[in-house]
């Protein structure tokens, strides 16, 4: 019995010696209580690192009112990023934010460096630290909500079919001071391809046209990437939208104010010559190329709305086609039936024979039924100046070199 107890005491002593030896080895090897070294007998993994220490995200989690120029970035001071997913919630729509992890695995940045306004960003990232431990982090931040916005009103209408003289015109709801930034955010392209150039008229209008009239059948696309573009200090764009239109057949009409006639040409061929009356000597019609901007079956014309006195107020002008912003129309005329083809008696408009209430059987009705918004009306031999390029869609009266000089993006 004493022999067995002796062997047990020797075994315990040997185990104690072994544990002491192992402990010394572990200490020599640098084993620490925080789990930073290799584990030995009696070792412990310790407390894991905090995700915010491993994965750094800017802007900071929970921040608000972040400006567009601030930088979105995910990085790790050591180790490597495994996966980063960023989504943007804006206008009740959620969309992914494309980006990429750098080759060294230390940073992630978005492809588009500019942050969207009035949006919430959500960042989810997974990374390994320098010791191979995995961490995950989830953060959110919101961007600045501007008090002032601007939009562009586009001519022509979306999905319309227009004449070959149509000029793309953008009228902005606010004055634009950073016109180069806004111009870069607008793209006008055509199929078949043709060079299209912009021209600024003042601070709130930007027009686009090719050197010559569009070819029939051309498909034109207007892309507005104005959303969050700062057009003026503290004033940001609101639109991200695409407009398209198709160019129809060619129709160009030549009004000779001295001869009191209008030649209508369709695809280069003379379709008809119709009698007209133009502006009287005291109120001559503009010379130059004008483009049909609007077509009205009937409209009211009041002299006081265009800067005259009380000379006329006609409530039912038939077959009215608007040519300038200043009030020039080509329209039916029933109140001076003997004037077309004989004398110029209008206050600057071009009048065609018509009847009260309008009729398709008259020259005015015939022409109206065969016209499109975007058709060209050119006036010659009138005793007035050439219409200004910004009066209606009069840009065709400007030489191509001068037109191109109106762009702020070279």
C-alpha positions in Angstrom: 0.0 0.0 0.0 2.8 2.4 0.9 4.4 1.5 -2.4 1.3 2.6 -4.4 1.0 5.9 -2.5 4.7 6.6 -3.2 4.2 6.1 -6.9 1.2 8.5 -6.9 3.2 11.2 -5.1 6.0 10.8 -7.6 3.5 11.1 -10.5 2.0 14.4 -9.1 5.4 15.8 -8.6 6.4 14.9 -12.1 3.2 16.5 -13.5 3.9 19.7 -11.5 7.4 19.9 -12.8 6.1 19.4 -16.4 3.5 22.1 -16.1 6.2 24.5 -14.7 8.4 23.7 -17.6 5.6 24.3 -20.1 4.8 27.6 -18.4 8.3 28.7 -18.7 8.4 27.8 -22.4 5.2 29.6 -23.0 6.6 32.7 -21.2 9.7 32.5 -23.2 7.7 32.2 -26.4 5.8 35.4 -25.5 2.4 34.1 -24.6 0.2 36.9 -23.2 -3.1 37.1 -21.5 -4.7 39.2 -24.4 -4.3 36.3 -26.8 -1.8 38.1 -29.0 0.8 35.3 -29.0 0.6 31.5 -29.8 -1.6 29.6 -27.4 -0.1 26.9 -25.1 -1.5 24.8 -22.3 -3.6 27.0 -20.1 -3.6 29.9 -22.8 -6.9 31.9 -23.7 -8.0 33.7 -26.9 -8.6 37.0 -25.0 -11.0 39.9 -26.0 -11.5 40.4 -29.8 -10.6 43.7 -31.4 -13.3 46.4 -31.8 -14.6 46.6 -35.4 -14.1 50.4 -35.5 -10.4 49.9 -34.7 -10.0 47.4 -37.6 -12.3 49.1 -40.2 -12.2 52.8 -40.6 -15.1 54.4 -42.5 -15.5 58.1 -43.5 -17.7 60.0 -43.3 -18.2 58.9 -39.7 -21.1 56.6 -38.6 -24.3 58.5 -37.9 -23.0 61.8 -39.4 -25.5 64.1 -41.1 -25.4 66.9 -43.6 -22.4 65.6 -45.4 -21.5 67.8 -48.4 -21.0 66.4 -51.9 -17.3 67.2 -52.0 -16.5 65.1 -48.9 -14.8 61.8 -49.5 -16.4 58.3 -49.0 -13.6 55.9 -48.1 -13.3 52.6 -46.3 -9.8 51.5 -45.1 -7.9 49.2 -42.7 -4.6 50.2 -41.0 -3.3 46.7 -41.5 -4.5 43.4 -42.8 -6.9 43.6 -45.8 -10.5 44.3 -46.8 -12.4 41.2 -47.9 -15.7 42.8 -49.0 -17.3 46.2 -49.1 -20.9 46.8 -50.0 -22.3 50.4 -50.2 -25.9 51.3 -51.1 -27.6 54.7 -51.6 -31.2 55.5 -50.7 -32.5 58.6 -52.5 -36.0 59.6 -53.5 -37.4 56.3 -52.1 -35.1 54.3 -54.4 -32.2 52.1 -53.2 -29.3 51.6 -55.6 -25.8 50.1 -55.2 -22.7 52.4 -55.2 -20.0 50.9 -57.4 -16.5 50.9 -56.2 -13.4 48.9 -55.8 -10.8 47.6 -53.3 -7.2 48.7 -53.9 -4.6 46.1 -54.9 -3.0 46.2 -51.5 -6.4 45.5 -49.9 -6.2 48.5 -47.6 -8.8 50.9 -49.1 -12.1 50.9 -50.9 -13.3 54.0 -52.8 -16.4 54.6 -55.0 -16.1 54.9 -58.8 -18.0 58.3 -58.6 -16.2 60.4 -56.0 -19.1 62.9 -55.7 -21.7 62.1 -53.1 -25.4 62.5 -53.9 -27.4 65.1 -52.1 -30.4 64.3 -49.9 -29.4 60.6 -49.6 -28.6 58.0 -47.0 -25.6 55.9 -47.5 -25.2 52.5 -45.9 -21.7 50.8 -45.7 -21.1 47.1 -44.8 -17.5 46.0 -44.7 -15.7 42.8 -43.8 -11.9 42.7 -43.2 -9.1 40.7 -41.6 -6.7 42.5 -39.3 -2.9 42.1 -39.3 -3.3 38.9 -37.1 -5.8 37.3 -39.4 -8.9 38.0 -37.2 -12.1 38.8 -39.1 -14.3 41.8 -38.3 -17.4 43.3 -39.8 -18.7 46.8 -39.6 -22.0 48.5 -40.5 -22.3 52.3 -40.7 -24.7 54.9 -42.1 -24.6 58.6 -42.9 -26.8 61.1 -44.6 -25.9 63.9 -47.0 -26.8 67.6 -47.2 -30.3 68.5 -48.2 -30.2 71.8 -50.2 -32.8 74.5 -49.7 -32.6 75.6 -53.4 -32.8 73.6 -56.6 -33.0 74.3 -60.3 -34.5 72.4 -63.2 -34.3 72.7 -67.0 -37.3 73.0 -69.2 -36.5 71.2 -72.4 -37.6 72.0 -76.0 -38.8 70.0 -77.9 -41.2 67.6 -76.1 -40.1 64.1 -75.2 -40.8 61.5 -78.0 -42.0 64.1 -80.4 -41.5 64.2 -84.2 -40.1 67.6 -85.3 -39.0 69.4 -88.4 -35.4 69.6 -89.5 -34.8 73.1 -88.1 -35.5 72.1 -84.4 -33.0 73.5 -81.9 -32.6 71.8 -78.5 -33.2 74.6 -76.0 -32.9 74.3 -72.2 -34.4 77.1 -70.1 -33.3 77.0 -66.5 -35.5 77.9 -63.6 -32.7 79.9 -62.0 -29.7 81.9 -63.2 -26.7 79.7 -63.7 -23.3 81.1 -62.5 -21.2 77.9 -62.9 -22.3 77.4 -66.5 -19.4 75.2 -67.4 -20.4 72.6 -64.7 -24.0 72.6 -66.0 -22.9 72.3 -69.6 -20.7 69.3 -68.8 -23.8 67.7 -67.2 -25.8 67.9 -70.5 -25.3 65.6 -73.5 -27.0 65.8 -76.9 -26.3 63.0 -79.3 -27.7 61.9 -82.6 -28.1 58.8 -84.8 -26.7 59.0 -87.4 -23.9 60.8 -85.7 -23.3 64.5 -86.3 -21.4 67.2 -84.5 -23.7 69.0 -82.1 -22.5 72.1 -80.2 -23.9 74.2 -77.3 -24.3 77.9 -77.1 -25.2 79.9 -74.0 -27.7 82.8 -74.2 -27.3 84.6 -70.9 -27.4 82.8 -67.5 -30.5 80.7 -67.9 -30.6 79.4 -71.5 -28.5 76.8 -73.2 -29.2 75.7 -76.8 -27.8 72.9 -79.0 -27.7 72.5 -82.8 -25.6 70.9 -85.5 -23.9 73.1 -88.2 -26.7 72.5 -90.7 -30.3 71.4 -90.4 -30.9 67.9 -89.2 -31.2 65.1 -91.7 -34.7 63.6 -91.9 -34.9 60.4 -89.8 -32.3 61.5 -87.3 -32.9 60.3 -83.7 -31.8 62.7 -81.1 -31.2 62.0 -77.4 -30.9 64.6 -74.7 -29.3 63.4 -71.4 -29.6 65.6 -68.4 -27.3 64.6 -65.5 -28.1 67.7 -63.6 -28.9 66.0 -60.3 -26.7 67.5 -57.5 -24.8 69.7 -59.9 -24.1 73.1 -58.3 -25.3 75.6 -60.9 -25.0 78.6 -58.6 -23.8 79.0 -55.0 -26.0 76.8 -52.9 -28.3 76.0 -55.8 -28.2 72.4 -57.0 -29.8 70.6 -60.0 -32.7 68.2 -59.5 -33.0 66.2 -62.8 -31.5 63.0 -64.0 -33.6 62.4 -67.1 -33.4 61.5 -70.8 -35.4 63.1 -73.6 -35.6 61.8 -77.1 -37.1 63.1 -80.4 -37.2 62.1 -84.0 -36.6 64.4 -87.0 -39.3 64.0 -89.7 -39.3 65.1 -93.3 -37.7 68.4 -94.4 -39.9 71.4 -94.9 -38.5 74.8 -95.4 -40.7 77.8 -96.5 -39.4 81.0 -98.0 -41.4 84.2 -97.3 -40.7 87.0 -99.7 -42.1 90.1 -98.1 -41.7 92.2 -101.2 -43.4 89.8 -103.5 -46.1 88.8 -100.9 -45.5 85.1 -101.5 -44.4 82.0 -99.6 -42.7 79.1 -101.4 -43.1 75.8 -99.5 -40.5 73.2 -100.2 -40.7 69.6 -99.1 -37.4 67.6 -99.1 -36.0 70.2 -101.5 -38.9 70.1 -104.0 -41.3 73.0 -104.5 -44.6 72.0 -103.0 -46.6 75.2 -103.5 -46.4 79.0 -103.7 -49.1 80.7 -101.6 -50.0 84.4 -101.2 -49.1 86.1 -97.9 -49.3 89.4 -96.1 -46.3 90.5 -94.0 -45.7 93.5 -91.7 -46.8 96.9 -92.7 -44.1 99.6 -93.3 -44.5 100.8 -89.6 -44.3 97.3 -88.2 -42.2 95.2 -90.6 -41.6 91.5 -90.2 -38.2 90.2 -89.1 -35.9 88.9 -91.8 -34.1 85.7 -91.2 -34.6 82.1 -90.3 -37.4 81.3 -87.7 -38.5 78.0 -86.4 -42.1 76.9 -85.7 -42.2 76.7 -81.9 -45.9 76.0 -81.3 -49.0 75.2 -83.3 -52.5 76.4 -82.2 -55.7 75.6 -84.0 -57.1 78.9 -82.7 -55.7 81.6 -80.3 -56.4 85.1 -79.1 -54.1 87.9 -80.2 -54.0 91.2 -78.3 -51.7 94.0 -79.3 -51.0 95.0 -75.7 -49.3 91.7 -75.0 -46.6 92.4 -77.5 -45.8 96.0 -76.6 -48.3 97.8 -78.9 -51.3 99.9 -77.8 -54.9 98.9 -78.4 -54.6 98.5 -82.2 -56.1 95.0 -82.2 -57.7 92.3 -80.1 -58.7 89.3 -82.1 -60.2 86.4 -80.0 -60.2 83.7 -82.6 -57.1 83.8 -84.8 -57.1 80.5 -86.7 -54.1 78.2 -87.6 -51.5 80.1 -85.5 -47.9 79.0 -85.6 -45.5 80.7 -83.2 -42.2 81.8 -84.6 -40.6 84.1 -82.0 -40.7 84.8 -78.3 -41.5 88.4 -79.1 -44.8 87.6 -80.7 -44.2 86.8 -84.4 -46.7 84.3 -85.7 -47.6 82.8 -89.1 -51.4 82.5 -89.0 -54.6 82.6 -90.8 -56.1 86.0 -91.7 -59.9 86.4 -92.3 -60.3 90.1 -91.4 -58.2 91.4 -94.3 -59.2 89.0 -97.1 -57.7 91.2 -99.9 -54.3 91.7 -98.4 -52.5 88.3 -99.0 -50.7 88.5 -102.3 -51.3 92.2 -102.6 -50.1 94.2 -99.6 -48.4 94.0 -96.3 -50.8 95.1 -93.5 -49.9 93.2 -90.4 -48.1 94.2 -87.2 -45.2 92.0 -88.0 -46.8 88.6 -88.4 -47.1 86.6 -91.7 -50.8 86.1 -92.7 -52.3 83.5 -95.0 -55.8 83.5 -96.5 -58.3 81.9 -94.1 -62.0 82.1 -93.0 -63.5 82.8 -89.6 -63.3 79.6 -87.6 -60.6 78.2 -89.9 -60.8 75.7 -92.7 -58.5 73.1 -94.2 -59.5 74.3 -97.7 -57.8 77.6 -97.3 -54.1 78.3 -97.8 -53.7 78.8 -94.0 -55.4 75.5 -93.3 -53.6 73.7 -96.0 -50.2 74.9 -94.7 -51.1 74.2 -91.0 -52.1 70.6 -91.8 -48.7 70.0 -93.5 -46.5 71.6 -90.9 -44.5 70.4 -87.8 -43.0 72.1 -84.8 -39.4 72.5 -85.9 -40.1 73.5 -89.5 -38.2 76.5 -90.8 -39.8 79.7 -92.1 -37.3 82.1 -93.7 -38.2 85.7 -94.4 -36.4 87.8 -97.0 -36.8 91.3 -98.5 -38.5 92.8 -95.4 -37.5 96.3 -94.2 -36.5 95.1 -90.8 -33.4 93.7 -89.1 -32.6 90.0 -88.9 -34.3 88.2 -86.0 -32.0 87.8 -83.0 -30.6 84.3 -82.4 -32.2 84.1 -79.0 -35.6 85.3 -80.1 -37.4 82.0 -80.3 -35.3 79.3 -81.9 -33.4 81.8 -84.1 -30.0 80.2 -83.7 -29.7 79.3 -87.4 -29.0 83.0 -88.0 -25.7 82.7 -86.3 -22.6 81.6 -88.1 -21.2 78.2 -87.0 -17.9 79.7 -85.7 -19.8 82.2 -83.6 -22.2 79.5 -82.4 -19.4 77.3 -81.2 -17.7 80.2 -79.4 -20.8 80.3 -77.1 -19.7 77.1 -75.3 -17.8 77.3 -72.0 -16.3 73.8 -72.2 -13.5 73.6 -74.7 
